[in-house]
Amino acid sequence: MQTILGANGQIATELARTLHQHHTGALRLVSRNPRKVNEDDTLLAANLLDAGQTTQAVKGSRIVYFTAGLPPDSKLWEEQFPVMLRNALQACRMAGASFAYFDNTYMYPQNSQIQTEETRFAPVGRKGRVRAAMATMVLQEMARGDIPVLIARAPEFYGPGKTQSFTNALIIDRLKAGKRPLVPVRDDTRRTLIWTPDASRALATLGNTPDAFGQTWHLPCCDDRPTYRTFVTMASRIFDRSPGYSVIGKWPLIIAGIFLKKVREIRELLPRYEQDNLFDSSKFKHHFPEFSVTTYEDGLELIRKE
């Protein structure tokens, strides 16, 4: 049995599809209100804030994937994320299950240095500190060695379906709606974005590779690293839209955050868009040379065909 904790998000949905197609016929999807992805999925409703419910959700599992998410609310992250993760790790120890932790890059320095699996944590903002503390918790579990543990880390998403990111919300979704794209902060810095189906396929690959455990992995991304200027031009051509766009400067976003909580919650991420974002996934590519990474052009074309 392979189990996904936090099973309704885009990564988890595509992970469930990939696991079912290539790795297992016994799949359990866990969330407060789980929904089937594959016809023979087992659904289990559980609140990961409850240790007992989490233990029951993991019981009998061979591999557990932690893909749980929360709304972008700093207080919620501080109060709930560490509890959810602690309960999941404890449940895996009790079940003797391997643990694959899906992570992001919020704990990394917000500068233009190349990000590798060895990059030192230097979180900025409350959400960054939460993610750093959670990653540290998983690393400590890994070092303890009671159960097999791995970290699979991804940069900003772009992708099909209900993918949530600046890039999808401000560029892709607006192009699909016939609106003018918006670019956050600057259009001349290089971005590393991960195609969400690639992230899920790679996570499934790692979870089913025994020697991948005991390590941190950067999930595979296309190495083109376009600027937003290049990305919007490419996307506009593929969606057959005018190539025009508007840049939303840092200060307008900061000022908007005074009045709008949703904008205020993302302000700590803005320095990431002032610098090149150079996420290196060469370790994964060297270890899994047969893994095919989706190009930006192909990814955008697939979204257009949805």
N, C-alpha and C positions, 0 to 999 in steps of 0.2 A: 504494500500500500504506500503510495506517495500522496502527501497532503500539502495543500496550499492554504496558509493562514493569511487572511485578508484577500478573499478570492474574487472580488467584484471589480477591481480596477483593470485598466487596460493591459498592464504588464501581466497580471494574474490571468486574465482571460486568454491572452495569447499563449501564456505558459501552459495553461490547461490544455489548449488545443495541441500544442507541440508535444507535451508529455504523452497525450493519448495517441497521437499519430506515430510516435517514434520510440517510446520508452516503456509505457505501462498501460495495462487495461484496468488497473485498480487505482482509481484516483478519487480522493476526497477533497471537496471544496468547503472551506470553513469561513464564515463571516456571520455578522448578525442576521443578514438576510441573503443567504447564498442562492445563486441561480446556476442552473446547469449550462455548461458550455458544450459538453458532449452528452449524448443521450444516456449513456450508462454511468455518468458521474454519480458518486455518492455525495449527498449534501448533508451538512451538519451545521445547525445554527448555534453560534457560541459568541460570547463576549470575551475578548482576549484580556479585558481588565479583570476578569474573574479567573483566579488560578485554577479552581476546580473545573470550570467549564473548559479551560484551555487544556488541562490534563486529559479530559475525556476526548477532546477534539484530536489530540495527537496520539492517543492510545492505539497501538497496533501498527503505527506507521514505521516505514523503513527510512524514508527521506522526508523531511519537512522543509518547505520553502516559506520564508517570512517575507511577504510582499505587502503587508498592511500599510495603509496610508491614513492620513488625517487631513482635514481642511487646513489651509495656511493660517493658523491661529497660534501664536507663540505660547500663550497660556495653556492651550489645549495640548500642544506638543510637550511642554514641560511637565504637565500633570499626567499625561496618559501614555505617551510613547515608551518611556523607560519601563513602566509597569507592564505594558503589553509584551515588550521584548523579554523582560525578566521572567514572566510567566511562561513564555514560549520556550525559553532555554531550560527552565526547570522541568517543563513537561517532556522535552526531548531527552533530558537526562533520565527521567523516570521510565521512559519508553525505550531507551537505548537507540534513539533515532538519530540519523545524521541531520545536520542543520545547515541550510543554505540561506544566507542573509542577503537580501537585495538592498543595496545601499546607493546613496547619491554622493555628490561631491561638495556638499555644503561646508564640510569641515576643512576643506583645502584653502590655502591662501588665495585671496582674490587678486592675483597678479598674473603676469604673462609667462611665468615659468612653466616648463613642460611638466605636466602632472603624471607621475608614475605611481605604481603601487607602494613605492617607498617614500612618497611625498609626506612631509611632516604636517600634522594637523595644526592649523592656525585659524580657528573659526572666527567669523565676524557675525555678530548679532545673536539673538536668542535662539533662533532655529538652528543656526550653525553650531552653537554650543551643545544643543540637544543631540544633533546628529553625531558630533564628535564623541560625546559621552556614550551614545549607543554603540558606535563602532568600537570604542574602547572596551565596552562590556563584552562584545563578541570576541574581540582579540584576547581578552582575559580567559574567556571560555575555551578558545582555541588552544591557548597555552596550557590550560589545566589538563586537557587531553582526555577527559572522561568520555566525550563523544566526538565524532568527526564533525568539524565545523569549517565552513568557507565563507568568504565575503565576496560578493559579486557587485562591483560598483559601476555606475553609469553616469554620464554627464546629462545635460538637458535633452529632453525627448523631442522628437517630431515623429508623426506617424498617422495611421488611419484611425477611424472610429472616434472615440471620445478622448483621445490623447490630450492631456493638459500640460501646457507649457506656454511660455511667452511666444515661441515661434509658431505654434499652432494657433493660439488665440489671436495674435496680432497680425499674422501674415497669411497663413494657409486658410484659416476659417474665414477671414475677410475676403480673400480672393474667391473662395467658393461662393460667398454671398454677393459677389460683384462690388465689393467695397474697396476703398483705397487701403493698401497695407500700411501698417505702422511699425516702425523700427525702434526698439528701446535704446536710448542713450546715444549710440553711435552706429554708423553704417560701415565703418572702415576697419573694424577689428575682426580678426579671424575667429570663427566659431567651430567648436566640435560638437556635433549633435549626433544622437544615436537613434536609429530607426527602431521603433518599439518592437516590431516582430523579431528583429535581430537580437535585441536585448533578451527577449523571452526565450528564443531558441538557444542562445548562448548560456543562459541560466540553466535551462534543462540539460544541456550538454555537460556543464560543470557538475550538476547534481548527480548525474549518472556516470561520472568518471571518478572512481575511487581515489586516484592519486591527486585529484584537484583539491581535496580537503586538506586543511592545515595551512591554507594560503589565502591571500587576497588577490583578486583578479579584476582587472579593468576589462569591462565588456567591449566587444569589438565594434569599432566605428570606422566609417570611411575616412581616409587620411587626407582628403582634399582640403578640408577646413576652409570653406568659403567665407568671405565677408558677408554681412547681411545685404550689402549692395549687390553682390554677385548672386546670393541666394534668391533675393526678391526678383531680380532680372530673370533668372532661370525659372522660378515658379510662375511668374507672369506669362512667360512664353508658353509654358506647358498648359496653363489654365486659359490661354488665349485672352489675356487681359492687358490693359495698358501697363507699361513698366514703371509708372510713377508710384511714389511712396512718400510718406512723411516720417521724419525722425522726431520722436518725443524725447526732448532733452531731460537730463537728470533733474534739474531744478523744478521744472513743471511737475514731474512725478513726485518729488519730495513735497512740494506745496499741496498737490492733490491729496497726498497722504494725511495731511492735517484734517481733511474733511471726510475722507473715504477710508474706512477700516480695511477694505480689501486691498487698496493701493498701499496703505501704511504697512501692511504685513509683508509686502515684497520689497520694501525700500532697502533692506539690508542686503539684497541680492544685486543692487544696481552697480556696485563697483565691478562686478564680474563682466559687465557689458562695456566698461571703459577700457578693458584690457583684452588682448588676445586670449582665447581660451584654448589651450593646447593639451588635450587629453590624450595620453599615449596608451594604446591597447596592443602594443607589439608582443607582449608576453603571451596573451591569449592566441594571437595569430601564429606565433611560432609553435605553440603547443598543439594547436588545432589547425594545421595548414589547409585542411579540406573545407573549413568553414567559409561559406561564401558571404561576404559583406555587401549589403545593398548600397549602391551609389545614390547620391542625392537626386540625380536625374531620374533614376529608376523609382526611388521612393515617391517622389512627387508625382510621377506618372501613375503609380498605383493608387495614390490618393485621388487623383483626377478621375480614375475609372470606377471609384466606389459607387 
